[in-house]
């Protein structure tokens, strides 16, 4: 007879909060969207079905189809997060230090997030962040709204 082992918490389920969702470990675990993101479906989110995840609130200036060169003000920035489990599917990049790691990610539009871990080095994430999270690329206007 098989015994079904239930995860101790919602946060132990892989991808429970969907792309760009952050699982909050508490007495009543719940999903929230990462800063700069909103639920993909408000309706599903309210019902507690979080697997659809979150979508970006503001289009990034990085990779925006615009002929106008962005002048500093609207360049994308990163939001630093601490005390989080890093998302799945990272890539290891050989950069010498945290500044190079940051510049390397900032200079690559498909780089969504990065972490520089002392003794390990530079980890980067491309595309969707699943099973999170850490320094997330945001449109600068999103961070200004609620910094």
MARVEXZA-678985 format. One record per residue (C-alpha): residue in three letters; x, y, z negated. Coordinates in steps of 0.1 Angstrom, whole numbers, plus 5000, padded with zeros to 4 digits. Example, Ala and Ser with C-alpha at 12.3 -4.5 7.8 and 13.67 -1.06 7.14 Angstrom:
Ala512349554922;Ser513749894929;
//
This chain:
Unk500050005000;Unk501450345010;Unk501450624985;Unk500950975000;Unk503451204984;Unk502051554983;Unk504551844985;Unk504952024952;Unk504052354968;Unk502652505000;Unk506152645004;Unk507552285007;Unk505552225038;Unk507652295069;Unk506452605087;Unk503452645065;Unk503353015071;Unk503953005108;Unk506353225128;Unk507453535109;Unk505453435078;Unk507053425044;Unk505953175018;Unk505753324983;Unk506453084955;Unk504253164926;Unk501553004905;Unk499253034935;Unk501653004965;Unk500653214994;Unk501853345028;Unk502653695036;Unk503853855068;Unk507453965069;Unk507954345069;Unk506954495102;Unk504654205111;Unk500854155108;Unk498753835108;Unk498253695143;Unk494653625134;Unk493053815105;Unk490153565105;Unk492353255101;Unk494553435076;Unk491553525054;Unk490453155055;Unk493953055042;Unk495052905075;Unk498453065078;Unk500052835104;Unk499353085132;Unk501853315116;Unk502453675122;Unk503153905152;Unk505254225154;Unk503454545144;Unk505554765166;Unk507354675199;Unk511154685195;Unk513154955214;Unk515554675221;Unk514654525254;Unk511754765259;Unk511054825296;Unk511955185295;Unk514155395317;Unk514655635289;Unk517755575268;Unk516855565231;Unk518555845213;Unk519455705178;Unk516155785162;Unk514255485177;Unk517055225176;Unk516054905159;Unk517254845124;Unk517454555100;Unk515454505068;Unk517554335041;Unk515854055021;Unk517353884991;Unk516353564972;Unk514953395002;Unk515453055018;Unk516853125052;Unk514753015082;Unk515352705102;Unk517352685134;Unk520252925129;Unk523352945150;Unk526852985136;Unk528853275152;Unk532553335148;Unk532753695136;Unk535353815112;Unk533154005088;Unk529754125078;Unk530054445100;Unk530854245131;Unk528054005123;Unk525654295121;Unk526954465153;Unk526854135171;Unk523254075163;Unk522254435169;Unk523854425203;Unk521954115214;Unk518254175219;Unk517353815214;Unk518953815179;Unk516053845155;Unk517953815122;Unk521353755107;Unk523053665075;Unk526653705066;Unk527553455039;Unk530853475021;Unk532953165027;Unk530653045054;Unk530453335079;Unk527853475103;Unk524553305109;Unk522153435135;Unk518553355144;Unk517153405179;Unk513453425187;Unk510853325161;Unk511753285124;Unk510152965111;Unk510252825075;Unk511653125058;Unk513853465055;Unk516553755054;Unk517654065074;Unk514954105100;Unk515154325131;Unk512454605129;Unk511454895150;Unk512755195130;Unk509355355127;Unk508055045108;Unk510755085081;Unk510255465078;Unk506455415071;Unk507055235038;Unk510755255028;
//
